[in-house]
Amino acid sequence: MDPRRLRLLVELSQRGTMRAVADATGYATSAVSQQLAVLEREAGTVLFEPVGRRVRLTPAGQRLVGHAERILAAIEAARADLHGDAEPAGLLRVASYSTALSTALVPATGGLARRYPDLRLELQEREPDEVFALIRDNAIDLGVTYDYSLAPRVTAASLVARPLWQTPFGLGVAEGSPRPAGGHHGLLAAHRETPWIVNSRNPDDEFVVRALCGLAGFAPGIGHRADSLDLVQDMIAAGLGVGLLPRAIRRRPGVAVLPLTDPPVTLRTYAVTRLGQDRWPPNSLVIDLLARHEPAAGSP
């Protein structure tokens, strides 16, 4: 079976139409259909069937996708192994959430141009859903992303996720706010009527807020949405609401961060690559640098 046809089948499993596969790969739609028909003949069984305007994989097609992902990853790993001792070179496209960019990626990679003149970095700021979409579309080589202990993400079998660091979170409130009795749940319940501030681009943040408040016996009122932690702090200091913040964040005047312990809330940062590409020298280099460059205390 030709790896190029296997790649088209994997793309079809993710995109659902021949036209979408063609747009993603640069082939004509008719060429995609023809190549997948050849693959079907090679496999000796029906791999997909039309459902309206989309295409659905049969059970045999789904099984072959699993094999295809492992075969393609093995090819990538073999290429990386043959050049594993080579100097990192070429274009490395990295997408990361804002805080990791500023506190880890930029400091850790700042001197690479001098050490590896043939290596060029292309950085972009993205939230987790955007990172995974870019990896799926082969638009980046490395993603630095995160999830929460209360909202874990399941990594696709076609990807490799390497844990980097963990960041405890707490409840950001205006300084001087009452500290009610009743522990963790009492603290949350005290803000039953307070507007809550959640992330504007990552729904996981709101999921965690709703889970925490649900355990405390109420549904939070989402009042504001902001992507920037600095802006969240400004809102809290102005008395506009409360929200989740890293415990070790450099707090702005007028902001306090109170511990959440039952259950704790932890943000977990990962480096994500396609299966087999984690050993590509540029990826391997930057992942190792990040693993050694955990953001210092005071950085979220």
C-alpha positions in Angstrom: 0.0 0.0 0.0 1.4 3.4 -1.0 2.0 5.7 2.0 0.6 8.6 -0.1 -2.8 6.8 -0.4 -2.7 5.9 3.3 -2.2 9.6 4.0 -5.3 10.4 1.9 -7.3 7.9 3.9 -6.3 9.4 7.2 -7.2 12.9 5.9 -10.6 11.5 4.8 -11.2 10.1 8.3 -10.6 13.6 9.7 -12.4 15.8 7.1 -15.3 13.7 5.8 -15.4 14.8 2.2 -13.2 14.2 -0.9 -13.3 17.9 -1.6 -12.0 18.8 1.9 -9.2 16.2 1.4 -8.3 17.8 -1.9 -8.2 21.3 -0.5 -5.9 20.1 2.3 -3.5 18.1 0.2 -3.4 20.1 -3.1 -4.8 17.3 -5.2 -7.8 17.6 -7.5 -10.9 16.1 -6.0 -11.1 13.5 -8.8 -7.5 12.5 -8.1 -8.3 12.0 -4.4 -11.2 9.8 -5.4 -9.2 7.8 -7.8 -6.3 7.2 -5.4 -8.7 6.1 -2.6 -10.4 3.7 -5.0 -7.0 2.2 -5.8 -6.3 1.8 -2.1 -9.7 0.1 -1.6 -8.8 -2.4 -4.4 -5.4 -3.0 -2.7 -7.1 -3.6 0.6 -9.6 -6.0 -0.9 -12.6 -4.6 1.0 -14.9 -1.6 1.2 -13.2 1.2 3.1 -15.8 4.0 2.9 -19.4 4.7 1.9 -21.3 7.9 0.9 -23.6 9.4 3.5 -25.3 12.4 2.0 -22.6 14.8 0.8 -20.1 13.3 3.2 -18.2 10.0 3.3 -18.2 7.6 6.2 -15.5 5.0 6.9 -16.6 1.4 7.2 -15.3 -0.6 10.2 -12.6 -1.9 7.9 -11.7 1.6 6.9 -11.5 2.7 10.5 -9.2 -0.2 11.3 -7.0 0.6 8.3 -6.8 4.3 9.5 -5.3 3.0 12.8 -2.7 1.0 10.8 -2.1 3.9 8.5 -1.3 6.3 11.3 1.2 3.9 12.8 2.8 3.2 9.4 3.1 7.0 8.5 4.5 7.7 12.0 7.1 4.9 11.5 8.2 6.4 8.3 8.6 9.8 10.0 10.5 8.2 12.8 12.8 6.4 10.4 13.6 9.6 8.6 14.3 11.3 11.9 16.5 8.4 13.1 18.6 8.6 10.0 19.2 12.3 10.7 19.0 12.2 14.5 22.6 13.3 14.9 22.3 16.1 12.3 22.4 19.7 13.3 18.9 21.2 13.7 18.1 23.0 10.4 15.2 24.2 8.4 12.0 26.0 9.4 10.4 25.0 12.7 6.8 26.2 13.0 5.6 26.5 16.6 2.3 27.5 18.0 1.8 28.2 21.7 -0.5 29.8 24.2 0.5 33.4 25.1 1.9 32.8 28.5 4.2 29.9 27.5 5.4 32.0 24.6 6.5 34.9 26.7 7.8 33.0 29.8 9.3 29.9 28.2 9.5 29.7 24.5 11.1 33.1 23.8 13.6 32.9 26.7 14.5 29.3 25.9 15.0 29.8 22.2 16.4 33.3 22.2 20.0 32.2 21.4 19.3 29.5 18.9 20.0 31.7 15.8 23.6 32.1 16.9 24.1 28.4 17.8 22.2 27.0 14.8 22.3 29.5 12.0 20.5 27.1 9.6 17.5 26.8 11.9 14.7 29.3 11.6 11.8 29.6 14.1 8.3 30.8 13.2 6.2 31.5 16.3 2.5 32.2 16.6 0.2 32.6 19.6 -2.7 30.2 19.7 -5.1 28.6 22.1 -5.4 24.7 22.5 -8.2 24.1 19.9 -6.3 26.2 17.4 -3.0 24.4 18.1 -4.6 20.9 17.5 -6.3 22.2 14.3 -3.0 23.5 13.0 -1.2 20.2 13.7 -4.0 18.3 12.0 -3.6 20.5 8.9 0.2 20.1 9.0 0.4 23.9 9.3 2.8 23.7 12.3 5.5 21.2 13.5 5.2 21.7 17.2 2.5 22.9 19.5 2.8 24.0 23.1 -0.6 23.6 24.7 -2.4 23.0 28.0 -5.3 21.4 29.7 -6.7 21.5 33.2 -6.8 18.7 35.8 -10.6 19.1 35.9 -10.9 19.1 32.1 -8.3 16.7 30.7 -7.9 16.5 26.9 -7.6 13.1 25.2 -4.6 13.2 22.7 -5.3 11.5 19.4 -3.4 8.3 18.6 -1.7 10.2 15.7 0.0 12.7 18.1 2.6 12.6 20.8 2.2 14.8 23.9 5.2 15.3 26.2 4.4 16.8 29.7 6.4 20.0 30.4 5.2 21.7 33.6 2.2 22.2 35.9 0.8 25.4 37.3 -1.5 25.4 40.4 -4.5 27.8 40.0 -6.6 29.6 42.6 -9.5 32.0 42.7 -8.7 35.6 41.8 -10.7 38.1 43.9 -10.5 41.8 44.7 -8.0 42.4 47.6 -9.9 42.8 50.9 -12.8 40.6 49.8 -14.4 38.7 52.7 -12.9 35.3 53.5 -15.9 33.3 54.5 -15.9 30.2 56.7 -16.6 26.8 55.1 -13.3 26.2 53.4 -13.1 25.8 49.6 -16.8 25.4 49.0 -17.6 28.3 51.3 -15.2 30.5 49.3 -16.9 29.6 46.0 -20.4 29.9 47.4 -19.6 33.5 48.7 -19.4 34.4 45.0 -22.7 32.9 44.0 -24.0 36.3 42.9 -20.7 37.6 41.6 -20.0 37.8 37.8 -17.4 35.2 36.8 -14.6 36.0 34.2 -13.7 33.1 31.8 -11.4 32.7 28.8 -12.8 34.1 25.6 -11.1 31.5 23.3 -10.7 28.3 25.3 -14.0 26.7 26.6 -12.1 24.5 29.0 -11.7 27.4 31.4 -15.5 27.9 31.6 -16.0 24.1 32.0 -13.7 24.2 35.1 -15.5 27.2 36.6 -18.9 25.5 36.1 -17.6 22.2 37.6 -16.1 23.9 40.6 -19.3 26.0 41.3 -21.5 23.0 40.7 -19.6 21.1 43.4 -20.3 24.1 45.7 -24.0 23.9 44.9 -24.7 26.7 42.4 -24.4 27.7 38.7 -22.0 30.6 38.1 -23.1 33.7 36.2 -20.6 34.3 33.4 -20.2 38.0 33.3 -17.1 38.6 31.2 -14.7 36.9 28.8 -11.0 37.7 28.4 -8.0 35.9 27.0 -5.3 38.0 28.6 -4.5 37.2 32.3 -3.5 40.9 32.7 -6.9 42.0 31.6 -8.6 39.4 33.9 -6.6 40.9 36.8 -7.6 44.5 35.8 -11.3 43.4 35.8 -10.9 41.7 39.2 -9.1 44.8 40.7 -11.9 47.0 39.3 -14.5 44.9 41.2 -16.1 43.5 38.0 -15.9 39.9 39.0 -13.8 36.9 40.0 -11.9 34.3 37.9 -9.3 31.6 37.9 -5.7 32.8 38.1 -2.3 31.1 38.5 -1.4 30.9 42.2 2.1 32.2 41.5 1.1 35.0 39.1 2.7 38.4 39.6 -0.3 40.0 41.1 -1.4 43.5 40.2 -2.4 45.9 43.0 -5.9 45.2 44.3 -5.8 41.4 43.4 -5.6 38.4 45.7 -5.4 34.8 44.6 -6.9 32.3 47.1 -6.2 28.6 47.1 -8.6 26.0 45.7 -8.0 22.6 47.2 -11.1 20.5 47.1 -10.5 19.6 44.3 -7.3 21.4 43.3 -7.1 23.1 39.9 -3.9 22.6 38.0 -3.0 23.8 34.5 -0.8 21.2 32.7 1.4 22.2 29.8 2.4 19.8 27.0 4.5 19.8 23.9 2.6 18.2 21.1 3.9 16.8 17.7 2.6 14.4 15.2 3.6 10.8 15.9 7.1 10.1 14.7 8.1 13.8 14.4 9.1 14.3 18.1 12.6 12.9 17.1 13.1 15.3 14.2 16.1 17.3 15.4 14.5 20.8 15.4 11.5 19.5 17.4 13.6 17.4 19.7 15.9 20.4 20.4 13.1 22.8 21.3 11.1 20.3 23.4 14.2 19.5 25.4 14.9 23.2 25.9 11.3 23.8 27.1 11.5 20.8 29.5 14.6 22.4 31.1 13.1 25.9 31.1 10.1 25.6 33.4 8.7 29.2 34.0 10.1 30.6 37.2 7.9 31.2 40.2 5.8 34.3 39.5 5.1 33.3 35.9 1.8 31.6 35.2 
